[in-house]
């Protein structure tokens, strides 16, 4: 199979020898995403020669128990079929260490274990810690790592250490600042990799290539030519057994604050100075996030819509309403759908409405960026039963059918002057003929190499919380805006359509 990371003749450079400790090793993320991703990296031969994975969690498991569990997970969740031979080799480097994140003595044992394993291999290893645990454990784990001498780099710079933090990074601006403060007590900013798995998706990375490696789009990429933009992150799934987490979180925190705003930031950034240092891109993203106009309290109701799904049917299957889901409080006001009308108030984008929406239990899973260009004048075609010319629409489908399409007007063959929209499109499937790697593959690989480009910097996170703070305040205030409902399996409440109507716009039919 072709190498999805290879660029021309340049094969991917392997990371240096690494010990990866996964905290939360018995959890869902490790089973579904992390181990399958590592296995696929092994299959592509991208892992370093020296590579050790230590699963760490409270359960008392042996190395063999852990290997067996991971074998089953990889078999079930890997994007490629498990090869027994490869597994045999790969699993030799999997180990397990029981750990209580609050018990320092356990970290001393972890340190001994790491040192013993490294000694056997007589190589210099970097240490990478993956915190796939509840946020309340981030602080104690980092502190204990630090106190046990597992954080500092060696004096001669041979060993580097870093930590990967899963979302959610805080619940709001104050808690994000506090969390960062806690992390910075043990790690320096360059050692902290805050993961947003959407940044590891191929199509999200392609936004920059599409914008800056083509001559024809960038000149049009501004308020003079673009009428409005829509970003939709739609899921048909409900809570997937995560009611405890989701009911405290809601879709605005779960999807918009991170994934959706990151997509938007990349879509709207100025050309960065360089693509090869992490901060150039992140500096530009921060500027976009800073420039998004903050809502006044009186503007919330006319620019935001929140809703909850009621029972309905998805792909022919009856599903319960949100308030009937197990683990959800009967009087919960948690948002399962949101739509916002944003504006980036800078020289490039002022006046261009940016509509974003995210929801659970919608008719299908689709993430799409849709750019509507301004309508051309119709003078030439008047009197030919053509009332208005259509807008050119550029649609970047992030998932599931990764690809890009451009809607243009065209004349169908025949003696009459008629106009019909046609699509010019490309899909990853037909153009590249290979399946895209999973986001976690790329992100784990980058973290091992110490490349933070696809990880969010602290100021990006703080800006996105700051942007949403007025919305949360109003929802929790004395006169909160309504919580609408929508039937599961529909495209959200009608109030979401009303959000666009005053501007003469409509949500794209996905
Ligand atoms: C996660 C959210 O970050 O992203 C989930 O916590 C959501 O609620 C998931 O389902 C969606 O990710 P993807 O890659 O399936 O679009």
Boltz pocket constraint, residues with backbone or C-beta under 6 A from the ligand:
constraints:
  - pocket:
      binder: B
      contacts: [[A, 167], [A, 235], [A, 254]]
      max_distance: 6.0
